[in-house]
Amino acid sequence: MRRLALLAVILLASCGIHAQETFSVIDDTEYAEEINLPLVGDEVSFVPETGRPQLRERPELPPPRFPPNEIGEIMILVFHGLHPTNPGPFDCLTDDFRNNLQTLYDQGYRLISMEDLINNNITTPAGYTPVVLTFDDGLPSAFSLEYAEDGTLVPVPGTAVYILNEFYEKNPDFGRTAIFFVNGSPQPFSGAGTLAERFAFLLEHGYELGNHSYSHANFAHLNARRIQQEIGRVDRMLRENAPGYQPLVFAYPFGIRPRRNLRRYIMAGEYDGWEYSHAWALRVGNTFVPAVPYHVNFDPQNVARVVPTDQSTAHYNVVDLGFLLRRFERYPHLRFISDGDPNVVTVPSDRLQYVDRDALAEFNLELVVYYIDDEIFVAG
């Protein structure tokens, strides 16, 4: 029988960091052996011709599959454009994108907005894992509009938004949200409607907008004035065409950061009298910085994003979507599992050392710690 033994319920408003506490880190392999964790077979096959994931159909597993672990890893996926055939090096086959959504759904992932992740408002149902979708460059294959017969604006079939809406209609519990990082030149999302109408459609349907710089410049080569110009011009474009909306996140072009002494201008700055600010800034690929704002290793200027490929081989590991899906299937204790309560953060005792209690206190969240029964991860 599955059991959770409560160790403590700590109300963070009356508690601070306890620097004298120390905890040992358990190696993944040793941990799996210790709890008799079943190691499942690979469910994502490597395709040498394309390097893209070909995701096999798997049976749906009823939740909750695992006990809560709200200090585990949360994936932020980064997409660009979609193409039915011959995608570019950063784009995704349309069929692969559909398969990715189905695989994430079947494996117990549920969409969450970037804003909710930043604000620690994890409303993901108990037993499931939040995941964030991002799209860079404001490409028309990710989102564009056309006029329907009745004159209304609707997503163009085959675009990412069209597919997400379609998937949501069939699987409403998956959620429907993603954030689109746009440049200023060329204008985002070509197609029908004005820029304001395109932004309004996204925001009204649960999507978000983010800043990706004006010209997609390499920020490692920019000075302070150019950095603020690149960011400030897009911030102004976003806010003037989406009145009342505040972009919270910046995505580095190419995933490249500016020189260390200039990085503060990513999070806040001013250009031509226009002030901007961001809560997070996102890279591309593995930065070893978890996307959990109360993790002790969290860095809001260096948040990792996962590339939706599967390029690992027997001799070389690439930390992309295919690799992580297999990793979390083999070692589910590394994966974020929601407890279903956005006001409580529940973690197993052996992961407590990764919790930044001061960060939890800022959000007025409770911390619940529990011991893990040896049988807790075994299905059956």
C-alpha positions in Angstrom: 0.0 0.0 0.0 1.3 3.5 -0.9 2.0 5.5 2.2 3.4 9.0 2.8 4.8 9.6 6.3 4.7 13.3 7.1 8.0 14.6 8.5 7.0 18.2 9.0 4.7 21.0 7.9 6.6 24.2 8.0 4.9 27.5 7.7 7.5 29.6 5.9 6.2 33.0 7.2 7.7 32.1 10.6 10.8 30.2 9.5 14.1 31.1 7.9 17.1 29.3 6.4 18.7 26.8 8.7 22.3 26.9 7.6 23.5 24.3 10.0 21.3 21.6 8.4 23.1 19.2 6.0 21.8 16.4 3.9 23.5 13.8 1.8 22.9 13.7 -2.0 21.9 10.3 -3.3 23.3 9.2 -6.6 20.6 8.4 -9.2 21.6 4.8 -9.8 22.0 4.0 -6.1 18.7 5.6 -5.4 16.9 3.5 -8.1 18.4 0.4 -6.6 17.6 1.4 -3.1 13.9 1.8 -3.8 13.7 -1.1 -6.2 12.7 1.3 -9.0 11.6 -0.5 -12.2 13.6 0.7 -15.2 11.3 0.9 -18.2 12.5 0.5 -21.8 13.2 3.4 -24.0 10.0 4.9 -25.5 11.7 7.4 -27.9 13.7 5.9 -30.7 16.7 7.7 -32.4 16.4 8.3 -36.1 19.8 9.0 -37.6 18.4 10.5 -40.8 16.8 13.5 -39.0 17.8 13.4 -35.4 14.1 14.1 -34.5 12.1 12.1 -32.0 9.9 9.4 -33.4 7.6 8.8 -30.4 6.0 5.4 -30.0 2.5 5.0 -28.8 2.3 4.1 -25.1 -0.6 3.1 -22.9 -2.0 5.9 -20.7 -1.2 5.4 -17.0 -3.8 6.5 -14.4 -2.7 9.2 -12.0 -1.3 9.5 -9.5 1.7 7.6 -10.8 4.1 8.8 -8.2 4.0 10.7 -4.9 4.5 14.5 -5.0 8.0 15.9 -5.6 7.7 19.7 -6.1 11.5 20.2 -6.2 11.9 18.0 -9.3 12.7 19.2 -12.7 10.2 21.2 -15.0 10.9 21.2 -18.7 10.6 24.4 -20.7 10.5 23.4 -24.4 11.7 25.7 -27.1 10.2 25.5 -30.6 10.6 27.7 -33.7 8.6 27.0 -36.8 6.6 24.0 -38.0 6.9 22.5 -41.5 5.1 19.4 -43.1 8.3 18.5 -44.9 12.0 19.5 -44.9 12.1 21.7 -41.9 15.1 23.9 -41.2 17.7 23.1 -38.6 15.8 24.8 -35.8 12.3 23.9 -37.0 10.1 20.9 -36.3 8.1 18.6 -38.5 4.4 19.2 -38.1 3.8 15.5 -37.4 6.6 15.4 -34.8 5.0 18.3 -33.0 1.6 16.5 -32.9 3.4 13.4 -31.6 5.3 15.4 -29.0 2.0 16.7 -27.6 0.5 13.3 -27.5 3.5 11.8 -25.8 3.7 14.5 -23.2 0.0 14.0 -22.5 0.3 10.3 -22.2 3.2 10.5 -19.9 1.4 12.7 -17.4 2.6 16.2 -18.4 0.2 19.1 -18.4 0.7 22.6 -19.8 1.3 25.6 -17.5 1.7 29.2 -18.4 5.1 30.9 -18.0 3.5 33.5 -15.7 2.1 30.8 -13.4 5.5 29.1 -13.3 7.3 32.4 -12.4 4.7 33.2 -9.7 4.8 29.7 -8.2 1.2 29.3 -9.0 1.4 25.6 -9.8 -2.2 24.5 -10.4 -1.3 21.2 -12.1 -3.4 18.4 -10.8 -1.9 16.0 -8.3 0.3 13.3 -9.8 1.0 15.3 -13.0 4.0 17.3 -14.1 3.8 20.9 -15.4 5.5 21.7 -18.8 5.9 25.0 -20.6 5.9 25.5 -24.4 7.8 28.4 -25.9 8.1 29.5 -29.6 10.9 31.8 -30.8 11.0 34.4 -33.6 7.3 35.1 -34.2 7.2 32.8 -37.2 4.0 32.5 -39.2 4.2 28.7 -39.1 3.9 29.0 -35.3 1.0 31.4 -35.4 -0.8 33.3 -38.2 -4.4 34.2 -38.8 -6.8 34.0 -41.8 -10.3 35.2 -42.3 -13.1 32.6 -41.9 -16.2 32.6 -44.1 -18.0 34.6 -41.4 -15.2 37.3 -41.4 -13.7 36.3 -38.0 -10.0 35.8 -37.6 -9.0 32.1 -37.0 -5.6 30.4 -36.9 -4.2 29.0 -40.1 -4.5 25.2 -40.3 -1.2 23.5 -39.6 0.2 26.3 -37.4 1.3 25.5 -33.9 -1.6 27.5 -32.4 -4.1 25.6 -34.6 -2.7 22.3 -33.5 -2.7 23.3 -29.9 -6.3 24.4 -30.1 -7.2 21.2 -31.9 -5.4 19.1 -29.2 -7.1 21.0 -26.4 -10.5 20.3 -27.8 -9.8 16.6 -27.7 -7.9 16.7 -24.4 -9.1 19.7 -22.4 -7.2 18.4 -19.3 -3.9 18.9 -21.1 -4.4 22.7 -21.0 -3.9 25.3 -23.7 -1.1 27.8 -23.3 2.3 28.7 -24.7 4.5 31.8 -24.8 5.6 33.4 -28.1 8.9 35.3 -28.1 8.8 37.9 -30.9 11.3 40.1 -32.7 10.6 43.6 -34.0 12.0 43.0 -37.5 10.4 41.4 -39.5 7.0 42.1 -37.9 5.7 39.0 -36.0 3.2 36.6 -37.4 2.5 37.6 -41.0 -1.0 36.9 -42.2 -4.4 38.4 -41.8 -5.2 41.0 -39.1 -3.2 43.8 -37.6 -0.4 43.3 -35.2 -2.7 44.4 -32.4 -5.4 41.9 -33.5 -2.8 39.0 -33.6 -1.6 39.8 -30.1 -5.2 40.1 -28.9 -6.1 36.7 -30.3 -3.2 35.0 -28.5 -3.8 36.7 -25.2 -7.6 36.1 -25.3 -7.0 32.4 -25.9 -4.6 31.8 -23.0 -1.3 32.4 -24.8 1.5 34.7 -23.7 4.0 37.1 -25.4 7.7 37.6 -24.7 10.6 39.7 -25.9 13.2 38.2 -28.2 15.1 41.4 -29.2 14.4 43.7 -32.1 16.8 42.3 -34.7 17.8 38.9 -33.2 21.3 40.2 -32.5 24.1 38.3 -30.9 24.1 39.9 -27.4 27.7 38.9 -26.8 28.7 41.6 -29.3 26.5 44.4 -28.0 27.3 47.3 -25.6 24.9 48.6 -23.0 23.2 51.1 -25.3 22.5 48.5 -28.0 21.2 45.9 -25.5 18.7 48.4 -24.2 17.8 49.5 -27.7 17.2 45.9 -28.8 15.0 45.1 -25.8 13.3 48.4 -25.4 12.0 48.7 -28.9 10.3 45.3 -28.7 8.9 45.9 -25.2 7.4 49.1 -26.5 5.9 47.3 -29.6 4.4 44.6 -27.4 2.9 47.0 -24.8 1.5 49.5 -27.3 -0.1 46.7 -29.4 -1.4 44.8 -26.3 -2.5 47.6 -23.9 -2.3 46.5 -20.3 0.0 43.5 -21.0 3.3 43.3 -19.2 5.9 41.0 -20.8 7.6 39.1 -18.0 10.3 37.1 -19.9 13.2 37.7 -22.3 14.6 34.9 -24.5 18.2 35.4 -25.5 18.7 35.3 -29.3 20.7 32.1 -30.1 20.6 31.5 -26.3 23.7 33.8 -26.0 24.1 36.1 -23.0 25.9 39.5 -23.1 29.2 40.1 -21.3 28.9 39.6 -17.5 29.1 43.3 -16.6 26.2 44.0 -19.0 23.7 41.3 -18.0 21.8 43.5 -15.6 20.4 45.3 -18.7 18.5 42.1 -19.6 16.4 42.3 -16.5 15.8 46.1 -16.5 16.8 49.1 -18.6 15.6 52.1 -20.6 15.7 53.1 -24.2 14.5 56.5 -25.6 12.6 57.2 -22.4 10.9 53.7 -22.4 11.5 51.6 -19.3 11.3 47.8 -19.4 11.9 44.9 -16.9 11.8 41.1 -16.9 11.4 38.5 -14.2 13.3 35.7 -16.1 15.6 35.3 -19.1 15.8 32.1 -21.0 18.6 30.3 -22.7 18.6 27.4 -25.3 19.7 24.0 -24.2 20.9 22.7 -20.8 22.4 25.3 -18.5 22.0 23.1 -15.4 19.8 25.8 -13.9 16.4 24.3 -12.9 13.2 26.1 -13.9 11.9 26.0 -10.3 12.1 29.5 -8.7 12.6 28.1 -5.1 15.4 25.7 -6.1 18.7 26.7 -4.4 20.4 26.7 -7.8 17.8 28.8 -9.6 19.2 31.8 -11.5 16.5 33.9 -13.2 19.0 35.2 -15.8 20.1 31.7 -16.9 17.0 29.5 -17.1 17.4 26.4 -19.3 15.1 25.4 -22.2 14.9 21.9 -23.8 15.3 21.4 -27.5 12.6 19.1 -28.9 14.9 16.6 -30.6 16.3 13.2 -29.8 20.0 13.2 -30.8 21.6 11.0 -28.1 23.5 7.9 -29.2 25.0 5.0 -27.4 28.3 7.0 -27.1 27.1 10.6 -26.6 24.2 12.1 -24.6 22.4 15.3 -25.7 20.1 16.7 -23.0 17.2 17.2 -25.3 13.5 16.1 -25.2 14.1 12.5 -26.1 16.9 12.1 -23.6 14.9 13.7 -20.8 11.7 11.7 -21.5 13.8 8.5 -21.1 15.6 9.9 -18.0 12.4 10.8 -16.2 10.9 7.4 -17.0 13.9 5.6 -15.5 14.3 8.0 -12.6 10.9 9.5 -11.8 12.2 10.9 -8.5 14.0 13.6 -10.5 10.8 14.8 -12.1 8.5 17.5 -10.6 5.3 15.9 -9.5 2.5 18.2 -8.3 0.6 17.8 -5.1 -2.4 19.6 -6.5 -2.3 22.5 -4.0 -0.7 25.7 -5.4 -0.3 27.0 -1.8 1.8 24.1 -0.6 5.2 22.8 -1.8 5.6 19.1 -1.0 9.0 17.4 -1.2 10.5 14.1 -0.2 13.0 14.3 2.7 16.0 13.3 0.6 15.4 16.3 -1.7 15.0 18.9 1.1 18.5 20.3 0.6 17.5 21.7 -2.8 14.7 23.9 -1.4 15.4 27.7 -0.9 13.2 28.4 2.1 13.7 32.2 1.8 12.3 32.0 -1.7 9.3 30.1 -0.5 8.7 32.6 2.2 8.6 35.4 -0.4 5.6 33.6 -2.0 4.0 32.8 1.4 4.0 29.1 0.7 3.9 26.1 3.1 6.6 23.4 2.9 5.6 19.8 3.5 8.3 17.2 3.9 7.8 13.5 3.9 9.7 10.2 4.1 9.3 7.8 1.1 8.1 4.3 1.7 10.2 1.8 -0.1 7.2 0.7 -2.1 6.0 4.1 -3.0 7.4 4.2 -6.6 6.5 0.6 -7.5 3.4 0.4 -9.8 0.7 -2.1 -8.9 
